[in-house]
Amino acid sequence: MSFHHVPVMTREVLHYLKPGQGRVFADCTLGGSGHATALLKSLPSDGLFIGIDRDRDAISHARNVLAPFKGRIHLFHGNFTRLPECLQQLNVPAVDGILLDLGVSLQQLEFAGRGFSFSKDEPLDMRMDDRSTMRAEDLVNDLPEDELAALLKEFGEERWAKKIAKRIVSVRATRRIRTSLELSRIVSQAVPARKTAHRRIHPATRVFMALRIAVNAELENLNTFLEEIVDWLSPSGRICILSFHSLEDRMVKTRFKALEHPCTCPPDFPRCTCHREPVFRVLTKRPVRPSEAEVRENPMARSARLRVAEKIDREVFMKEKNTQKGKTVA
């Protein structure tokens, strides 16, 4: 596979992760290794880099691109939820920085041949990991109409989900839908023509996104990762998450907020009785967006949102808390 990848918001990622000030960093979605290369160039000479990707082509590519840093890198084929397992294998207790770049990569859209793009005539696959058994073709042809509509509505936020599902079911009654281009045409036919004229995106965009998310269990994996990752960050360690979908961004925002403000006491309580202390400090109160210049140079960056949080150093936190108590008493 040929890889031509422009990493999204690299300058912002480096600014927040501060690879020169830590030792162990993990890029859990290697893709074209653009972010990985930038991180390794900034990493101290004794630094350790862990790279993970569920696409075996991305791992093969990373071995070549990151060869100059051999001895400092450890690459793993698998989902980003494997990070704790990878750290245990390396006998590394925690990392100083984590990057998650969610969604489909340019190389998967352009070169994978797995039907990620609605503009190409490819097998309707959409698996990021070829070891998985479920394909987009299976969902499109086998799901009951109401379940298919619900999937398109929930994961794609598709306004015309019911019409599209009905059209798909009508077509598959005569033949099995096997290619991305065929599905793209079916979806385009289902959406009212007067509505598509005003759309900034192709009519099949949300349908393809919904199927890809379902095939790869992307939201489930993200939820698992967010629930567990606190334990694997060092004190003052940072996590950067780039998302391209409102559902993903909402999940990240909600989880970060819960870790920053874990208190469950009613707001009218005079003092906290649940004694839940903050675990994260959110560094991006609003998502950081790419600059206009970057979007012009790399249109794929258009919908990117970056959120960053830092794990609170418990010792520092307690010292600050005690200092505040002393001031209050005085």
N, C-alpha and C positions, 0 to 999 in steps of 0.2 A: 504494500500500500504506500502511496505517496503522501507525505505529510507537508502541508503548507499551512502553518498555524500562526496567527497573530494573537497572542494572549491578551485577554481583556483586563484593563485597568491595572497593569503591572506596576506603574509608579505608585498608585494608591496602596496596592497590596504590600509592596516593600516598605512604604512609609509606616503602615500600621504593624506589620509583623516584626520589623526591626531585626532582620536576620543577623546583623553584625553584633548584636547585644546578647544573643543566646547561643546555644550549642546544638540542640536537637530540634529539627524541623521536619514536618511531614506534609507532603502534598498528596492528598488522598484521592485526587482526580487528575492524574498526570496529563491526559489528553496528548497534545503535541509537544509537551515538555517545555513550553515557552516560559511559564511561571517557574518551573523547576530550574531551568538554566539561570534565570535572573536571581533566584534565591541562592543557588550554589555559588554564584560569582560574589555574593555579598557575605557568605557564610565564613566564619573564622576557619583557619587552617585545620583546627582540631574538631571542626563541626561535623555533625552526622546528619545525613539526609535520608528520609524514608519516602519512597514513592509507591503509590498504589493506583491501579486502574483495573477495571473489570474487563476492558477490551485487550485481548492478548496482543493485538497489533500495536497498541499504544505502548505496551511493555517492551516489545521488540524494538520499536522506534526509540524509546528512551535509552535502551542499552547502547545504541549507536550515538545518539546525540549527547548523552551524558558521559560518554567514555573518558573524556579528559578529567573527569572528577572521580574516576574509579578508585576504590579504596575508602571513599567517604559516603558512598551511596548504597542503599539496599532497596531493591525493587521487588514488589509483590503483585501477583496477579489475583485480583479479587475485588469485591465490593468494599467501599470505604468503611463499612461497619467492621471490617477485619482489622482495623488499626490496633485495638487492644491485643489481639492475637499476635500481630506482627511485633509489637513492642515486647511481648512476653518472650517470643522467639529470640529476640535480640538482647534480652535481659536489660531492657531500657525501662526504667520506672515511669517516666513521664516525658513529655515534649514541651519545648518552649514556644512553639508556634505551629499552628495547623491551618492549612488552606483547603477549602472545599469549593470547587468551581463546578456548579451543578448544571445539568442539562446536556444537550447533545453538542458534540464538537464539530468544527468545520470539516475535519477529515472524515467523520462518520457521515455527514450529510453528502459530501462530494465524492468520497472514494471507497466507502465501506461496501457498497453494493448490497445493502440490506434493507432498502426501502424506507430510509429515514426521510428522504426528500420526496415531496409530492410532484416535483418537476422531472423526476427520472423514472424510467421504466425498469424497475428492479423487483426481485422477489419481495413479497410483503412480509418481512421478517421482523425488523426493529429490535432484535436482541443486541444489547451491548456486550453481553457475555455469551459466547456461542455454546457454553455448556448448559445454558438454560433450555428448558423444553418448550415453553409456551412462546408462540410467535403471534405477531399482529394478525396474520392470516387466520389463525385459529379463533381469535376474538371476533373478527369481522364476519366469519362464516358460521360460527357455532353458537354465539351468544343469543339468547332470546331477544326479541325486539326491545322490550322494556328495559332489560339489563344493559343492552348496548346504548340505548338513549341515555340512561342514567350515567353510564361511564363517560360519555361524551360531554354531558352536562357538568358532572362533578370535576373531572380532571381537565377538561378543555374549556370549561365555562362557555360552552357553545350554545348560543341562543336558539339555533335551529336544530338542536339535538334530536327531537322527535321526528321531524321531517327527514332528516338525514338517515336516521336508523330505519325508518319505514322504507325509504328508497333502497337502502342496502339490502334489506330483507327481500324486497321485491326482485332485485337483480339476482341475488344468490339462489333464489328459487329456481332459476333457469340455468345457472352455471356458478361454479366456485370462483370467488374473487381472489386472484392470486398475485397481482402486481400493484405496485404503488401508483403507477400512472392510471391504471384502471380505477382504483379507488378514488383517486383525485378527481377524475372525470365524473364519477357517480355523485360525489359530494357536490361538485359544482352544479350539476343538474338539479340537485335537491334544493339548493338554496335559491330563493326567489331572485331573478335577474335584476330587478329594480334595487335590491339591497346590496348586491355584490358591486354595483357600480360605484358605491360610496365607501366601500371598504378599503382601508389602507393595506390590508393583508389579503393574501390569497384565501378563497373560501375554505380550502382544505387545511389551512394552517392549524387551527385549533383541534381538528379531528386527528391529525397526525400526532400532535403533541399529546393528546389524551391517550391514544393507543400506545405511544412510546412510554409514557409514564406508567400505564397499567402493565405492559409487558415486562418492564424492568423493576416493578414495585418501588418506584423512586420515592414516593411519599412515605411509604412504610419504612424504607431504609433510612431516610432522613430523620424520621421520628426516633428510630432506634439509636441512631448516632447522637442526636441531641440529648437523649436521655442518659447516655453513658459517658459522654466525652469529658465531663467535669473531672472524673476520676483520673484521667490520663493527661491532664494539663498540669504543668509545674506552677507553683505560686508565681503570679505575675505573668504567666504564659498567656498568649493571645490566640484567638481563633478568628479567622477571616472567612466569611461565607459569601460567595458570589452566586446569586440566583437570577433566573431569567423568567420566572413564572410567579404570579401573584400568590398562588397557594403556598409555594415553597417559601417565599419571602415572609408571608404571614406566620408560617410555622416557626421560622427562625426568630422573628420579632417577638412572638409570644413566649418562646422558650427563654430567650435572653432576658426578657422582662421579668419572667417568673424567678429566674436565678438572681436577678438584681434586687427584686422586691418580693422575697418569699413570705413575708408576714401575712398571715391569714386572719388576723384580728379585725373585727369590724372597725371602720374608720372613726367611729365616735368613742372608741375605748380610750381612756386617759393614758394608758401605757400598754405596751406589748406584753401579752401573756403566753403567746405561742413560742416565743424565744427562737424564732427562725432567723438566722443571720444571713446576710447577702453573700452569695458565692461568686457572682460576676459583677463587674463594672462595665456597663455598656458604653463604648467609646463613640458610637455613632447613633445619636438620638434619632436621626433620620437617615435613611439609606443614602450612601454616597453614590452618585450617578457619574457616568463617564462624561468627559468634556465634549463639547461640540466638535472640537478638532478630532478627537478619537473616533467619534461616531462617523464623521466624514471619511476618515481613513479606513475604519473597520465597522461597517454597518451592523455586524453581529453584536456589537457592543450596545446597540441602541436600547435594549430592554434590561440591561444589567443593573443589578442593585447590590451594593456591597454593605454588609453589616459586620461589625467587629465588636468583640467583647474580650475583656481581660479577667483572668481568674484572680480573685482577691487573695493577697498574701495574708494569711490569718494572723501572723505575728504582728505585722505592720498594722493591720486593721484593729487588733486589740489594743495596741499602744495608742493609736489615734483615738479609740473609743474611751480609754481610760483618761487620756489627756482632756477630752471634752468633758468627762464627768468631773474632773478636777476643777475646770473652769466654771462649771455650773455651780458646784458647791461654793467656790470662792465668791 
